[in-house]
């Protein structure tokens, strides 16, 4: 009799807990579905200008979220304002930011050959007044968006864009943080007392465009100023490791470029952790 009762008790208990688990999983699925339906990422073409040129950017945000969010300026590789930088803006919007993919060359210009890319990027990097004017105008566009918390602005940059955002921070442009990917660190404006921005740099350890001497100089400058920064490198990884088009571009132009899926994933996760420390109360 006791054994029979014990068996019936266990059967009832298993049924009870299974029912609870199914109910919990069902509620979880409903919650996940509602979260998915609540996110609607919108990408908008935006134009803005300085005295010399009109820039064509791309602004991405979650239109269903009416709360004000930190803004992120996303600066392109030396190829110019391509679909790749827009995709990164969308990815940042999915994380809860308002993201503006910047056009630093003007008119949405893109380089079809490395010679043009070098010319376009050199034009900007050799004229910091022009660069700052274009960058800060983009910043105003981002700040003026109704969903942007205008006192919370940071930047993300790739290759040329990484160097550019660090140079802007070194010039004293008001940025909370910058995250640079496969970026040169021998900058037109090196770290100095104007710098009030937290820095994250993530490069390939075998990137031939980033010399060990330039990395040592950058770290020495940051250490001497006692400014907050992190420099991280990925062994066996070369230039443009976050861009899936890097392999085809490298082959086409005989350049040491290569996509690395693992480094891409790890660097993105590290960037998310980095911004969590800058904006800890953001959902």
N, C-alpha and C positions, 0 to 999 in steps of 0.2 A: 504493500500500500504506500509506504513512504517513498520507495523507488519510483512508483508510478506518478505520485504527486510531484516528485523532484523533476521527472521527465517533462510533465506538463508545464511546470514552472519555467524550466529552461526554454521550452518551445515558445511559451508566451513572451518571455523576455527577449528572445531572438526576434520574434515578430515585431515587438514594440520598438526595439532599437533600430531595426531595419526600416520601419515606417518613419521614425524620426529622422533617420539619415536621408531617406528619399525626400522627405519634406524639406529638410535643410538644403539638399542639393537642388531641389526645385526652386526654393527661394533664392539660392545663390545664382541659378541660371537666370531667373527673372531680373535680379539686380544687375547682372552682367549685361543682359539685353537692354535694360533701361539706360545703363551707362553708355552703351554703344549708340543707342538712338539719340542720346542727349548731345553727342559730339558731331558737329557738322563743320568740317574744315572748309573755309572759303578762301580762295586765292584771288586777289584783285590786282590788276595792272594799275600802277601809279606813276605819274610823271611829276618831276620836280626839277628845279633849275637853279643854276648860279648865273652870274652875269655872262658867262662864256658858253654854256652848254645846257641842253636839256637832258636829264637822266631818266631812264625808263626802268623802274623797279617793279617788285612783286611783293605784295603784302599778304600774309597768310595768318588766319586766326580762326578760332572756334566761334561761329556766329551765335550758338545757343548759350554761350557762357557770357552773362552780362556783367560779371565782376571784372574789375580792372586787374590786369596781369602785367608782370614784368615784360619789357620789350627787348628783343634781341635783333641787332643788326647782323646780317650774314653777308660776308664779303667774299666774292668769287676768286677762283684761281686766275692765273694769268691769261687763260683763254677768254675771259670776259664773262658776261652775264648769260650763262647757259642754263639749260633745263636742270643741270645738276644742282646749282645753287638754289634753284626754286624748290627742288625736291627736299633739300635740307631745311628750307624755311617751313615747308609743310610738316616735316618731322618734328620741328621745334614747336609748331602750333599744336600738334598732337600731344606734346608734353605739357601744354597749358600756357605757352608763351604767345605773345603777339610778335611775329617775326617779319622783318623786312629784308628781302634779298636785294642788296644794294647794286647799283650800276655805277662803277667808278670810272668807266671809260667814256660814258656819254652816248646817248641815242641807242642804248642797248647793244653797243658794238661788241662783236665777237671776233676773235683771231682765228683764221683758218690755217695759219702756219706759225711755227715757233718764232720765225723772224718778226712777224707782226705782233705776236704776243710779247716779245721782248721790247718791241718799240712802244706798244701801248702801255705796258706796265712801267717801263722806264720813264715815260712822259709823266706819269703820276708820282712815282717814287723819287724822281729828281726835282720835284716841285712840291714841297710840303705845304706851301700856302694853298695851292690849287687843291691838293689832296684833302686838306682839312676843310676847305670850303665845301667840297662835294660830300664829304663824310658828314659834316655837321648839318648840312641841308637835309640829308637822308634822316639824320637823327630827329630833326624837327618834324618831318613827316610822320615818323614812328610815334613820337611823343604826342602828336596831335590826334592820333587815332583814339576814338572814344573808349576803347577797351584797354588802352595802354596806361599803366601806372607811370606817369611821366617822370617820377623821381627814382625809377628802377629800370635803368637801361644798361645793357651789357652788349658784347659783340662776340661773334664766332667768325673765324676766317680760315681759308684754305689756301696753302701755297702763298702766292702773292697777297691774298687777303689776310692771311695770318700775320705776315710781316707788317701789312698796312695797319691793322688794328692795334698791334703793339706799338708802332710808331705814333699812332694817335694818342694812345694812353700815355706814352712818354712825353708827348707835347702838352699833356695836362687836360686833354678832353675828358669831360666828366662821365666816366664809365665805371660801373661797379666792378665788372670783371670782364676779362677776355679769355677765350679759349681758342688756341691756334693749333691747326693740324698741318702736318708736313710743311712747316714754315721755316724760312730762313730767319736767323736771329742776329745777323750782322745788319743792323737796321740804320736807316737814314737819320733817325733820332734815337740814340741809345738811352737806356734807363738813366734817369736823373732825378733831382729833387721835386720836379713837377709831377712825378708819377704817384698817383693815389689809387691805382687800380690793382686788383688781385689778378695774377697771371697764371694761366695753365698752358703749357706747350707740350704737344705730343708728336714726336717725330720718329721716323724709321732710323734705327741705329746705323744702317748701311746706306743712308741717303747720301749720294755723292754731291748733292747740291747744298748740303749743310756740313761744313767742315768741322772737325773736332776743335780746331782753334777758335772758330766763331762761337761754338757752344761754350767753351771755357771762358771766353771773353764776356759772353752774356751772363753766365752764372756769377762770374766775379763782380760784374757791375751790380747785379741784383743783390748779391751778398753784402757788398760794401754799403749799399743803401739800406740794408735790412728791410727790404720790401717783401711782402708775401708772394711767393711764386712756387710753382712746381714744374720741373722739367722731366718728362718721362720719354723713354725711347723703347722701341720694340726691336729685339734682335732679329737679324735676317730680313728686315723690312726696308724697302727703298722709298723713293718719292711717289707722291700721289696715291698712297695706299688706301685711301677711303673712297676713291672714285672708280666705279666699275668700268669706266671707259679707259682707264689708264693703260691696260694691256694693249688695246688696239691702237691708241695714240702712240704708245711707246714703239710698237712695231712699225707704224706708218712713218714716223719721223726719226727712227733710230735713237730714241731717248731712253734713259734708264728709269722708266716708269713701270709700276706694277701694282695692280690691285691686290690687297691682302684681306680676305674676308674676316679672319680672326682678329687682326689688328684693327680693322674697321669697327667690329663689334665691341671689342674691349675699349677702344678709345671713346666710342660713343657712350658706353656705360660710365666710363670715368668722367666724361663731361657732365653727365646727368648728376653724378655724385657731387661734382664740383659746384654746379649751380644750386644743388640742394643746400650746400653750406652757405651760399650767398643769399639765397631766398628760402630760408628754412620753413616758413609758414605757408608756402604755396602748396595747395592741394594738388 
